[in-house]
């Protein structure tokens, strides 16, 4: 190496460290590790009125949904889609029984969503969400948009069990 190149390397500024990917900024093409399972993010649904995103995660043929909400702290919940049916958006009950587990309505909200990638609802619009919790801390999420219901069963995930990484 020449003397000029050595001086140039000493004087030049080092490259800035790569910025960490925030949990709410992750999107399709990125990678997310949840409870030691690595998933590729294939879709993202963002509620524009809340500080919340729901990521569609894929590991081989398995599909999971990671709900991320930032309030005082960031809260994570991992869901799997389940079969179920409700008759009307006006008649969602405050308690639901599913496979012997009773879920109680914890929160209900609606708002416009923005969709990117592969998600259960392929276009944005007004979405209604009901979040339920059982006495055993199991979660149930019901979403309604454009006359279609989606039901998910899941559990809270500790923030230490979630790691987000930028894709290539």
N, C-alpha and C positions, 0 to 999 in steps of 0.2 A: 504494500500500500504506500502510496506516495505521501510526502510530507504535507502537501496541499490538502489531500483528502482527510488526513488525520486532523488537521486544524479545522477543516470544515465540519467534521463530525463533533468536535469539541464545542464549537461556537453555535451550531444549529440547535434550535429548540426541539425538545423531545415531542413526539406525537402525544396529543392529549389522550387520556384514557377513554376507552369506549364507554359511552353512557349506559347505565343500567336501564333495562327495559322496565318501565313501571307496569304494575298489574293492570291498570285501566287502559294502557296504550297498546297492549298486546293484540295481535290480529292474525288473520290467515297467513300461513307461511311461517309463523313463529313456532317455538317449541315450549311446552309447559310440562313440568314434572309435578305430579300430585301424589303424595304418599308413596314415593319411590317408583311410580309408574310414569314413563315418559310418553307424552301424547303430542301429536301434531295438531295445531290449531287450524281448523278448516272453515270455521265460521265465527261471526261475531254479531251479537245483537246488543245495541246500546239504547237504553232508555234516555231520551234527551232531557227529561224533566228531573231525573235523579242521577246521582253519581254512581251508576250501576251498569255493568256489562254482563252478558251471559255468553260464554265461549263454547263453541261446539268443538269437542276434543275427539280425536280419533287415534286409536292404537290398534292397528290391524283392522279387524272388522268391528271391534267394540267402539261404540259411540257413547260419550259421556258429556255432561253439560256442567261447566264450572261457573257458578254465579259469584260475581265479585262486586261488593258494594263498599264504598268508602264513606264512612261517617266520621265518628271520633277516631276510629281505627278501621282498618280494612278487614272485612269479614268475607270468608269463603264458604261455599257450600257446593258439594259435588252431587249431581243428580244422574239418574238413569231414567229413560222414558219407560212408562208403563202403559198397559192397555187399560182403558177405562172410558166412560162416557158420561156426560152430563147432558140434560135435556135442553136447558136454556141458560143464557147468561144472566137473566134476571132471577134465577132460582138456585144460585150456588149456595149451599147450606153453610152454616157456621161450624158444623161438626160433620165429619165424614168418617165412615168406618170402611177400612180396606184390609182384607185378610186378617180380621180379628184385632186390628190396631185402630184406635179411635184418634182422629186428628182434629185439633181445634184451630179455628181461624185465628191467625196471629196478626196478619196484615193484609190489606187490600189496597191496590193502587192501579192507576192507569196512566197512560201517556203515549206520546209518539215515540216510535222506535226507528232506529237506523240500522239497516241490515247489510252485512258484507260477507260474501262467501256462502257456504252451505249451512243453512239453518232450518229449523222446522217451518218457519214462516219466511218465504222467499222474497217478500217485499216489505218495505217499511209501512208504517201506518199507525193507527190507534190500537193499542193492545191493553187488555185488562189482565191483571195478575192477582191471584189469591195465594197467600203463603200460609200453610198450616204447619202445626207442630204437635207431636204426640207427647204423652207423659214420659215416654222413654227417649225423648229428644230426637226421634226420627222426623224428617221433614217431608212435606208433600207440597208440590207447587202445581198450580193450575193456571194455564195461560189460555186466553181466548183472543182471537183476531179473525176478522172477516168470516164469522160463522163457524170457525173451527176451534175445537178444544185440544190442548195437549196437556197430559198429566205426567209428572215426574216425581219419583221418590228418591230421597237422598239423606245426606247427613252433613253436619258442619265439619269443616276441615280446619285444623290449626294453621295459622299463618306460617309457622316453621316448616310445615309439610308441603308448602307450595313454592316452587321456584320457576320463574319465567325467564326465557332466554330468547334473544333475537334470532330469527331465522337467517338464512344466507342471503 
